[in-house]
Amino acid sequence: MKLIKSILFIFVLGGVLSITGCEKGPMEKAGEKVDKAVEKTGEALEDAGDAVKDAVNE
């Protein structure tokens, strides 16, 4: 009986942990915002580099 309760507890605990692991926490959301900001900055730098290159070629 103890073995069955222990196994059931492990399965329930695993289920709870897997459900909470799927939700986005505040750190993950903040990381996504940082990723977007870095991507936008990279695109802006690329555009500026293209503008400089075009100005030099004229």
C-alpha positions as CSV (number, residue, x, y, z in Angstrom):
1,M,0.0,0.0,0.0
2,K,2.9,2.4,0.8
3,L,4.5,1.6,-2.5
4,I,1.3,2.5,-4.4
5,K,1.0,5.8,-2.5
6,S,4.6,6.6,-3.2
7,I,4.2,5.9,-6.9
8,L,1.0,7.9,-7.0
9,F,2.7,10.8,-5.2
10,I,5.5,10.8,-7.7
11,F,3.1,10.9,-10.7
12,V,1.1,13.7,-9.2
13,L,4.2,15.7,-8.4
14,G,5.5,15.2,-11.9
15,G,2.3,16.3,-13.4
16,V,2.2,19.5,-11.3
17,L,5.8,20.3,-12.1
18,S,5.3,19.7,-15.8
19,I,2.2,22.0,-15.9
20,T,4.0,24.8,-14.0
21,G,7.1,24.4,-16.2
22,C,5.0,25.2,-19.3
23,E,3.9,28.6,-18.1
24,K,6.0,31.6,-18.9
25,G,7.4,33.2,-15.8
26,P,8.4,36.9,-15.4
27,M,12.0,36.2,-16.2
28,E,11.2,34.4,-19.5
29,K,8.9,37.3,-20.5
30,A,11.7,39.8,-19.6
31,G,14.2,37.7,-21.7
32,E,11.9,37.8,-24.7
33,K,11.6,41.6,-24.4
34,V,15.4,41.9,-24.3
35,D,15.7,39.6,-27.3
36,K,13.3,41.8,-29.3
37,A,15.1,44.9,-28.3
38,V,18.5,43.5,-29.4
39,E,17.0,42.3,-32.7
40,K,15.5,45.8,-33.3
41,T,18.9,47.4,-32.5
42,G,20.7,45.0,-34.8
43,E,18.3,45.9,-37.6
44,A,18.7,49.6,-37.0
45,L,22.5,49.2,-37.1
46,E,22.2,47.3,-40.3
47,D,20.0,50.0,-41.9
48,A,22.5,52.7,-40.8
49,G,25.4,50.7,-42.2
50,D,23.5,50.4,-45.5
51,A,22.8,54.1,-45.5
52,V,26.5,54.9,-45.0
53,K,27.5,52.5,-47.7
54,D,25.1,54.1,-50.1
55,A,26.4,57.6,-49.2
56,V,30.0,56.5,-49.8
57,N,29.2,54.9,-53.2
58,E,27.5,58.1,-54.5
